[in-house]
Amino acid sequence: MITLTRLNGTHFVVNAELIRTIEERPDTTIVLVNGETFIVRERMEEVVARAIEYGRMVRVFRP
């Protein structure tokens, strides 16, 4: 899960594995695989970086 900020300043979390697309037009718009759309304050690059970090965190090998 990654924490993001709506345009009105409220924070929410989204499952990064459900993100289908991220676009800047000019606000960052996230579309999930179920079609739900969010517009957030974070730049596209920041959302991508958080999603990548989340993926690394959940896939860490722990013997």
Backbone as a ProteinNet text record, in pm:
[ID]
protein_1_A
[PRIMARY]
MITLTRLNGTHFVVNAELIRTIEERPDTTIVLVNGETFIVRERMEEVVARAIEYGRMVRVFRP
[TERTIARY]
83.8	0	89.4	46.5	119.3	24.1	78	-1.1	8	-106.9	-114.6	-202	-204.4	-278.2	-377.1	-504.2	-604.6	-580.7	-642.2	-625.4	-673.1	-771	-821.9	-734.6	-623	-528	-545.2	-650	-668.3	-580.1	-530.2	-444.1	-527.2	-483.1	-546.4	-440.7	-471.4	-377.7	-440.5	-355.2	-400.6	-305.8	-360.7	-279.5	-204.8	-73.4	8	-0.6	-32.6	-41.4	-167	-260	-383.5	-379.2	-267	-256.6	-240.6	-328.6	-319.9	-239.3	-277.5	-206.3	-191.1	-86.2	-62.6	-32.4	-104.5	-83.8	-78.3	-5.5	-9.8	-81.6	-196	-274.6	-344.7	-296.2	-165.9	-162.9	-281.4	-281.8	-254.2	-194.4	-162.7	-290.2	-323.3	-443.5	-402.3	-458.4	-428.4	-554	-542.7	-654.2	-617.8	-707.8	-686	-740.2	-706.5	-751	-903.3	-970.8	-1116.7	-1184.3	-1104.7	-1158.5	-1172.6	-1152.7	-1162.3	-1049.9	-1080.7	-985.3	-961.9	-835.3	-798	-713	-734	-648.3	-573	-440.2	-357.8	-260.8	-208.7	-114.1	26	63.7	199.3	223.1	346.6	384.7	389.5	375.1	375.8	501.9	617.2	743.2	743.8	682.4	676.5	587.7	474.3	384.3	454.2	522.8	596.2	704.8	779.2	885.2	827.9	714.5	653	603.4	548.1	499.6	616.5	727.1	845.3	899.4	910.1	960.2	868.9	739	644.2	668.6	684	708.8	836.3	940	1065.8	1047.5	970.9	951.4	875.8	775.3	695.6	762	861.4	927.5	1064.8	1096.8	1226.7	1232.7	1343.6	1362.7	1401	1323.6	1351.8	1361.2	1483.9	1499.5	1449.2
-116.6	0	124.4	226.4	353.1	464.4	562.5	676.6	787.4	843	952.8	1063.5	1179.3	1294.8	1341.1	1347.8	1402.3	1552.1	1612.5	1754.7	1839.3	1788.4	1864	1848.6	1775	1761.6	1638.5	1560.9	1440.5	1327.8	1247.1	1134.8	1007.4	918	787	688.6	561.8	459	382	337.4	258.6	139.9	28.4	-89.4	-65.1	-50.5	-18.8	-125.9	-248.4	-356.4	-346.4	-259.3	-243.8	-125.4	-54	62	14.6	64.1	32.6	140	267.7	377.2	495.1	575.2	701.4	803.6	916.1	1020.7	1156.5	1250.2	1390	1467.1	1528	1598.9	1722.2	1823.2	1835.4	1773.2	1754.1	1685.8	1537.2	1475.9	1333.5	1252.8	1172.1	1090.1	943.7	870.8	728.3	650	550.5	462.8	322.4	262.3	126.6	25	-100.6	-205.3	-220.6	-177.6	-185.9	-62.9	32.2	150.5	271	252.4	363.6	462.7	593.3	698.2	787.2	826.1	918.8	1029.8	1151.8	1263.4	1301.9	1307.1	1327	1443.9	1492.4	1603.8	1561.5	1436.8	1391	1389.1	1415.7	1407.7	1261.6	1237.4	1102.2	1026.8	1092.5	1028.1	982.5	1060.6	1024.7	903.3	898.1	783	656.7	668.2	553.7	509	603.6	568.5	497.9	544.6	480.4	340.5	324.2	192.7	94.8	140.9	56	17.9	114	86.2	-13.1	2.2	-91.7	-232.8	-243.6	-373.4	-438.1	-358.5	-411.4	-459.2	-384.1	-416.4	-549.1	-572.5	-695.4	-816.5	-795.9	-907.7	-939.6	-884.3	-909.9	-1055	-1119.4	-1260.2	-1263.5	-1337.7	-1353.8	-1502.6	-1553.7	-1699	-1740.5
0	0	0	-74	-74.7	-33.1	37.4	82.6	-20.2	-55.6	-151.9	-94.4	-163	-115.1	-222.3	-185.3	-277.1	-294.7	-395.1	-419.2	-301.8	-223.8	-108.9	14.7	4.4	113.6	200.2	179.2	260.3	207.3	300.4	265.1	254.5	168.1	154.5	108.2	120.1	73.9	-41	-130.2	-244.6	-260.8	-301.9	-329	-460.2	-450.4	-567.7	-675.7	-637.6	-735.1	-821.7	-785.3	-862.2	-958.4	-964	-1053.1	-1197.2	-1282.2	-1426.1	-1497.2	-1477.8	-1544.7	-1449.7	-1477.4	-1408.1	-1516.5	-1514	-1614.3	-1546.8	-1609.2	-1566.7	-1676.1	-1639.3	-1740.7	-1687.9	-1632.9	-1569.7	-1430.6	-1365.8	-1236.1	-1256.3	-1156.7	-1165.4	-1146.6	-1245.9	-1245.2	-1243.5	-1146.7	-1132	-1163.6	-1249.2	-1282.4	-1235.9	-1159.5	-1110.5	-1210.1	-1191.1	-1282.4	-1282.4	-1175.1	-1170.4	-1230.3	-1283.4	-1347.7	-1256.1	-1125.7	-1031.7	-1058.8	-1049.7	-1082	-960.9	-941.1	-835.3	-894.6	-848.7	-885	-757.8	-767.6	-649.1	-667.8	-554.2	-555.7	-598	-569.8	-600.1	-750.7	-788.7	-929.9	-972.4	-1100.4	-1153.9	-1111.6	-1118.8	-1083.6	-937.6	-850	-708.1	-685.8	-754.2	-741.2	-791.5	-903.4	-958.5	-860.7	-804.6	-709.6	-587.1	-536.4	-420.1	-454	-573.6	-615.6	-630.3	-685.5	-700.2	-563.4	-473	-337.6	-266.3	-282.5	-222.3	-278.1	-409.8	-471.7	-420.3	-402.8	-348.6	-205.3	-127.3	12.5	28.6	-51.4	-35.4	-98.2	-182	-248.3	-191.5	-75.7	-12.3	30.7	-2.9	36.2	182	260.4	404.6	435.1	449.1	475.4	611.4
[MASK]
+++++++++++++++++++++++++++++++++++++++++++++++++++++++++++++++

